Amino acid sequence: MFAKYNNYYGITCDELHHDCQAVGLFTIVKNQMFNIQGNFLHLPTVWGGASITTDLAIDYLKDDGTNGLFGNSPVPTIQFSFPNFETIDQNNPVYDPKSRYIGACPVMLYLDGELVDISGVPNNGYLWGSATTDYNTKPTDHNQINIKHLGGYKNGKKYYSESVVWVEGGGPFSDWSCILSYFICLPKEEEEQFKSQSLGLLGTPTGSTMDKLL
């Protein structure tokens, strides 16, 4: 299953296409595997305004690290954020030394709310985890961050969920600033649960798939 979200275009887990021009903290999707939230800010435009995603938090819900099924420690909540550009001098911008440019934008990574130093991580290096772990996060050469989570086991074989974050926009203080676009590929092994149980902007805000709200 595939779902996509940025503020000007979304495809839900039940394949509805929509947009959302709102400001604040929103549940992008919550289901049996993830609770994913985004912070949307207002962006002035020539046609009046739009909202953009500037913070994205991904909380993995399937294991708390105590039952040994997915490892012996909880999988941390991953958060990507941009600095608050309103507090930064446009003529002399200084960003947190733990941040890292991805594309035209400085990006900060938090694990369980703690800022992690990613300043020295190269493209195709790992921001978290490694090539041999069931959970990892790495930037690529294309303004993109890849994220992998173990979904579970079926017939003794592992299956995964994979996500992509695009770091878009012209950079700080430009017309389109910095934008996070989010794509998630959910494992087919749990497709029916995702379709029926996903809440939020990529699911249903009411919990019912029979009404006209997403």
C-alpha positions in Angstrom: 0.0 0.0 0.0 1.2 3.5 -0.8 0.2 6.9 0.6 1.6 10.4 0.0 1.3 13.6 1.9 2.3 17.2 1.4 0.0 20.1 2.1 -1.1 20.7 -1.5 -1.7 17.1 -2.4 -2.5 13.9 -0.6 -3.4 10.3 -1.4 -5.0 8.5 1.5 -4.7 4.8 2.6 -8.2 4.2 1.0 -7.1 6.0 -2.2 -8.8 9.3 -1.9 -7.1 12.3 -3.4 -7.3 15.6 -1.5 -5.5 18.7 -0.2 -5.3 20.4 3.1 -4.6 24.1 3.5 -4.6 24.4 7.3 -2.2 25.5 10.1 -1.3 23.7 13.2 -0.4 20.2 14.4 -2.2 17.4 12.6 -2.3 13.6 12.7 -1.2 12.6 9.2 -2.0 8.9 9.9 -2.5 6.7 12.9 -3.0 3.0 12.7 -1.8 -0.3 14.2 1.8 0.4 13.0 2.4 4.2 13.2 1.3 7.5 14.7 2.6 10.1 12.3 2.1 13.8 13.0 3.0 17.0 11.1 3.2 20.6 11.9 1.8 22.9 9.2 2.8 26.6 9.0 1.4 29.4 6.9 3.3 30.4 3.8 2.4 33.8 2.2 2.0 33.5 -1.6 1.0 35.7 -4.5 -2.5 34.2 -4.4 -3.0 34.7 -0.7 -1.3 31.8 1.1 -0.7 28.1 1.6 0.4 25.8 4.4 3.6 23.8 4.4 4.9 20.9 6.5 7.9 22.0 8.5 8.0 19.3 11.2 7.3 15.6 10.8 7.2 13.0 13.7 7.0 9.2 13.1 6.2 7.1 16.1 6.3 3.3 15.6 3.6 1.6 17.7 4.0 -2.1 17.1 6.6 -2.8 19.8 7.7 -1.2 23.1 11.0 -3.2 23.3 9.8 -5.5 26.1 8.6 -8.6 24.3 11.7 -9.3 22.2 9.8 -9.7 19.0 11.3 -6.6 17.4 14.4 -6.2 19.5 15.3 -5.5 23.1 14.8 -1.7 23.1 12.0 0.5 22.0 12.1 1.9 18.5 12.6 5.7 19.0 10.2 8.3 17.7 11.8 10.0 14.7 11.3 13.7 14.1 12.5 15.9 11.2 12.3 19.6 11.7 13.5 22.9 10.2 14.7 25.7 12.3 12.3 28.5 13.1 13.4 30.9 10.4 11.5 33.8 12.0 14.1 33.9 14.8 17.1 33.8 12.5 18.9 36.8 11.0 18.4 36.6 7.2 21.6 38.6 6.6 23.7 36.4 8.9 21.9 33.0 9.3 23.3 30.7 11.9 21.8 27.2 12.4 22.3 24.6 15.1 25.7 22.9 14.5 24.0 19.5 14.9 21.8 20.1 11.8 22.7 19.1 8.3 21.8 20.6 4.9 19.7 18.4 2.7 19.1 20.1 -0.5 18.7 23.9 0.1 17.5 23.4 3.7 19.0 22.9 7.1 17.4 19.8 8.7 17.4 18.7 12.3 16.8 15.1 13.5 15.3 14.2 16.9 15.2 10.7 18.4 12.7 10.5 21.3 12.8 14.3 21.5 16.5 14.6 21.7 18.4 16.5 19.0 21.0 14.2 17.3 24.2 15.5 15.7 23.9 14.6 12.0 26.2 17.3 10.7 28.9 14.8 9.6 26.6 12.2 8.1 27.3 11.9 4.3 24.8 11.1 1.6 24.0 7.4 1.8 25.4 7.3 5.3 23.0 6.5 8.2 21.3 9.1 10.4 20.1 6.3 12.6 20.6 2.5 12.4 22.8 0.8 9.8 22.5 -1.4 6.6 22.2 -4.5 8.8 19.5 -3.2 11.2 15.7 -3.7 10.8 15.2 0.0 11.4 17.3 2.7 9.7 17.2 6.2 8.3 19.6 7.6 5.7 19.8 10.6 3.3 20.4 10.0 -0.4 21.9 12.1 -3.2 18.5 13.5 -4.2 17.3 15.7 -1.3 15.6 12.6 0.0 15.6 10.7 3.3 14.8 7.0 3.3 13.3 5.3 6.4 12.8 1.6 7.1 10.8 -0.1 9.8 10.3 -3.8 10.4 6.6 -4.5 10.0 6.5 -8.0 11.3 6.8 -11.6 10.3 4.8 -13.9 8.0 5.6 -17.5 7.5 8.9 -16.9 9.2 9.9 -14.1 6.9 10.2 -10.4 7.7 8.3 -7.7 6.0 8.9 -4.0 6.1 7.4 -0.5 5.9 9.4 2.0 4.0 9.0 5.8 3.9 10.5 8.6 2.0 10.8 12.3 3.0 11.5 14.8 0.3 13.2 18.0 1.5 11.8 20.6 -1.0 11.6 24.3 -1.5 14.0 27.0 -2.4 15.6 27.3 1.0 15.3 29.7 4.0 13.8 33.1 3.2 13.0 32.1 -0.4 9.4 32.2 -1.8 8.8 28.5 -1.1 11.0 28.3 2.0 11.6 24.7 3.2 9.0 21.9 2.8 8.8 18.3 4.0 6.8 16.0 1.6 6.1 12.5 3.0 5.5 9.2 1.2 4.9 5.9 3.0 4.7 2.3 1.6 2.8 0.1 4.0 3.2 -3.7 3.9 0.6 -5.6 1.9 0.5 -8.2 4.7 -1.6 -5.8 6.8 -3.5 -4.1 4.0 -7.0 -4.6 5.2 -6.2 -3.3 8.7 -4.6 -0.2 7.2 -7.7 0.5 5.0 -10.2 0.0 7.8 -8.2 1.4 10.9 -6.2 4.3 9.6 -7.2 7.6 11.1 -6.0 11.2 10.2 -5.4 12.9 6.9 -4.3 9.7 5.2 -7.1 7.7 6.7 -10.4 9.0 8.1 -10.8 11.7 10.7 -14.1 10.2 12.0 -13.1 6.6 12.3 -15.8 5.7 9.7 -15.0 4.7 6.1 -18.7 5.1 5.2 -19.1 8.9 5.5 -17.9 11.7 3.1 -15.0 12.8 5.3 -11.9 11.3 3.7 
